[in-house]
Amino acid sequence: MLQLGDDNDAHRDDNRTMTDDTNGAQDGGASPFGAMKINFGGGPEAAPAGGALTPFGGISIISDGPDEVPAQPAGPIGYTGDPGRTETHVLIIGSGPAGLTAAIYAARANLQPIVLAGSTPGGQLMLTSDVENYPGFPDGIDGPELMAKMRAQAERFGSQVVDVDIDRVDFSARPFRVWARGTEYRGQSVIIATGASALWLNLESEQRLRGRGVSACATCDGFFFRNREIAVVGGGDSAMEEANFLTKFASKVHLLHRRDGFRASKIMIDRTYNHPKIEVHTNTEVAEVLGDAKVEGLRLRDTATGEERDLPMEGLFIAIGHKPNTDVFADWLDVDAKGYLVAHDHTRSRIDGVFIAGDVHDHRYRQAVTAAGDGCKAAIDAERWLESEGLAEHQTATTW
Ligand SMILES: Cc1cc2nc3c(=O)[nH]c(=O)nc-3n(C[C@H](O)[C@H](O)[C@H](O)COP(=O)(O)OP(=O)(O)OC[C@H]3O[C@@H](n4cnc5c(N)ncnc54)[C@H](O)[C@@H]3O)c2cc1C
């Protein structure tokens, strides 16, 4: 069922919800994932009756519908606590589309990868209810279902997936060493695919209404707001780009910025101010998102006077930036001014044998398909590098 209100003819009337990246832990509340509920409660015992265990360790996906739980191909299941093997040709850090695609390619090249999946196994799409732009799924696919399929595919060819965050690395010599929860993992090569996290306002009402009108991805969710009045929060180029992009769908876009001046480039500022569908509000911050089951309005605060006013609104896009998950690598690899890893010569880092894939370095495209493409490239680069170093036999499935 649609969570944004289904009273608009131009709006979609099928069973889908907009994307969402709440942590899903809303006790007893209606699921922001439509028919699909995600239980982040921990072990298998946390899965209510009827729920199906996924390869995501303690995360279970429970479906009301008969067809929504993906069939799991036969193959090894994921490890949640047991580190299993700790040495490999290819150590992959992160299990979003980039990490799992790298695992599929590396596993099919007989490199027996170990994937350290992190505390968000499956990555950002695990928390997204509807993906309509990933090729191969003409009717769209739920994010968790897509990621469960990717993980099952990686495991089917022998990838070992461990759901742990790494906390330290040592890239000074080979094999490279990585630590997670006190266990040391060693890889002759490493692929870093730790992604980036969207920043939020951190209002209680914003968290509660994520997936019900609040989003952090215009490319992903703009389509759901046809002929609706919506707002974008932010003052940089990304916020302006999102506001302009959203005019393709929305009847009107309000750009809200808490300062007087903008960080965005002059050309984007001019384009935004001149757009007939965009109204710019400076010195304006969101004090609260109004609505119980979906976004119905915004309580706006004037940052100069403190005065508050309510504005009816059906959607809210937060465009205040992303934080790349790179802290643990910052002492070893090049990072740009925004903290993203810098890749040289396709997927290489400045350390031979350490490769980079996905949103952890890409702040331009930030899409599942580009991250997956990067994962593929990084695995092929790692495979060829291992062969060139005499660390793996020339037996690749990717030579054609
Ligand atoms: C709300 C929302 C909706 C979206 N909808 C779409 C959509 O419809 N279509 C689309 O194409 N894209 C969509 N995206 C974008 C898409 O999700 C990302 O571009 C994509 O997931 C990036 O993949 P990635 O593998 O690079 O990183 P991520 O998916 O971010 O995965 C990062 C992985 O790294 C792991 N990790 C992080 N730190 C550590 C650590 N210290 N140790 C070990 N592991 C770690 C995490 O656990 C996670 O598994 C959406 C994004 C958001 C926020």
PDBQT file of the ligand as one rigid body, heavy atoms in Angstrom, charges set to zero:
ROOT
HETATM    1  C1  LIG A 501      16.969   6.426   1.147  1.00  0.00    +0.000 C 
HETATM    2  C2  LIG A 501      17.787   5.884   0.028  1.00  0.00    +0.000 A 
HETATM    3  C3  LIG A 501      17.161   5.297  -1.047  1.00  0.00    +0.000 A 
HETATM    4  C4  LIG A 501      17.913   4.834  -2.111  1.00  0.00    +0.000 A 
HETATM    5  N1  LIG A 501      17.264   4.290  -3.181  1.00  0.00    +0.000 NA
HETATM    6  C5  LIG A 501      17.972   3.904  -4.260  1.00  0.00    +0.000 A 
HETATM    7  C6  LIG A 501      17.312   3.385  -5.413  1.00  0.00    +0.000 A 
HETATM    8  O1  LIG A 501      16.092   3.290  -5.450  1.00  0.00    +0.000 OA
HETATM    9  N2  LIG A 501      18.100   3.015  -6.463  1.00  0.00    +0.000 N 
HETATM   10  C7  LIG A 501      19.466   3.139  -6.452  1.00  0.00    +0.000 A 
HETATM   11  O2  LIG A 501      20.117   2.773  -7.429  1.00  0.00    +0.000 OA
HETATM   12  N3  LIG A 501      20.105   3.636  -5.378  1.00  0.00    +0.000 NA
HETATM   13  C8  LIG A 501      19.383   4.023  -4.288  1.00  0.00    +0.000 A 
HETATM   14  N4  LIG A 501      20.022   4.548  -3.206  1.00  0.00    +0.000 N 
HETATM   15  C9  LIG A 501      21.486   4.679  -3.261  1.00  0.00    +0.000 C 
HETATM   16  C10 LIG A 501      22.153   3.311  -3.032  1.00  0.00    +0.000 C 
HETATM   17  O3  LIG A 501      21.603   2.710  -1.886  1.00  0.00    +0.000 OA
HETATM   18  C11 LIG A 501      23.642   3.475  -2.868  1.00  0.00    +0.000 C 
HETATM   19  O4  LIG A 501      24.179   4.174  -3.972  1.00  0.00    +0.000 OA
HETATM   20  C12 LIG A 501      24.331   2.116  -2.786  1.00  0.00    +0.000 C 
HETATM   21  O5  LIG A 501      23.790   1.337  -1.748  1.00  0.00    +0.000 OA
HETATM   22  C13 LIG A 501      25.827   2.257  -2.546  1.00  0.00    +0.000 C 
HETATM   23  O6  LIG A 501      26.365   0.985  -2.454  1.00  0.00    +0.000 OA
HETATM   24  P1  LIG A 501      27.752   0.714  -1.711  1.00  0.00    +0.000 P 
HETATM   25  O7  LIG A 501      27.938  -0.746  -1.772  1.00  0.00    +0.000 OA
HETATM   26  O8  LIG A 501      28.798   1.586  -2.273  1.00  0.00    +0.000 OA
HETATM   27  O9  LIG A 501      27.543   1.210  -0.207  1.00  0.00    +0.000 OA
HETATM   28  P2  LIG A 501      26.420   0.937   0.869  1.00  0.00    +0.000 P 
HETATM   29  O10 LIG A 501      25.172   0.398   0.283  1.00  0.00    +0.000 OA
HETATM   30  O11 LIG A 501      26.353   2.184   1.667  1.00  0.00    +0.000 OA
HETATM   31  O12 LIG A 501      27.054  -0.212   1.766  1.00  0.00    +0.000 OA
HETATM   32  C14 LIG A 501      28.114   0.059   2.622  1.00  0.00    +0.000 C 
HETATM   33  C15 LIG A 501      28.463  -1.202   3.369  1.00  0.00    +0.000 C 
HETATM   34  O13 LIG A 501      29.670  -0.970   4.130  1.00  0.00    +0.000 OA
HETATM   35  C16 LIG A 501      29.504  -1.496   5.422  1.00  0.00    +0.000 C 
HETATM   36  N5  LIG A 501      30.402  -0.793   6.334  1.00  0.00    +0.000 N 
HETATM   37  C17 LIG A 501      30.448   0.514   6.662  1.00  0.00    +0.000 A 
HETATM   38  N6  LIG A 501      31.415   0.747   7.573  1.00  0.00    +0.000 NA
HETATM   39  C18 LIG A 501      32.004  -0.470   7.805  1.00  0.00    +0.000 A 
HETATM   40  C19 LIG A 501      33.065  -0.928   8.637  1.00  0.00    +0.000 A 
HETATM   41  N7  LIG A 501      33.732  -0.099   9.456  1.00  0.00    +0.000 N 
HETATM   42  N8  LIG A 501      33.384  -2.243   8.621  1.00  0.00    +0.000 NA
HETATM   43  C20 LIG A 501      32.739  -3.113   7.810  1.00  0.00    +0.000 A 
HETATM   44  N9  LIG A 501      31.731  -2.731   6.987  1.00  0.00    +0.000 NA
HETATM   45  C21 LIG A 501      31.368  -1.437   7.001  1.00  0.00    +0.000 A 
HETATM   46  C22 LIG A 501      28.029  -1.328   5.731  1.00  0.00    +0.000 C 
HETATM   47  O14 LIG A 501      27.624  -2.243   6.746  1.00  0.00    +0.000 OA
HETATM   48  C23 LIG A 501      27.411  -1.657   4.377  1.00  0.00    +0.000 C 
HETATM   49  O15 LIG A 501      27.250  -3.042   4.266  1.00  0.00    +0.000 OA
HETATM   50  C24 LIG A 501      19.314   4.968  -2.103  1.00  0.00    +0.000 A 
HETATM   51  C25 LIG A 501      19.960   5.518  -1.002  1.00  0.00    +0.000 A 
HETATM   52  C26 LIG A 501      19.220   5.975   0.067  1.00  0.00    +0.000 A 
HETATM   53  C27 LIG A 501      19.913   6.586   1.255  1.00  0.00    +0.000 C 
ENDROOT
TORSDOF 0
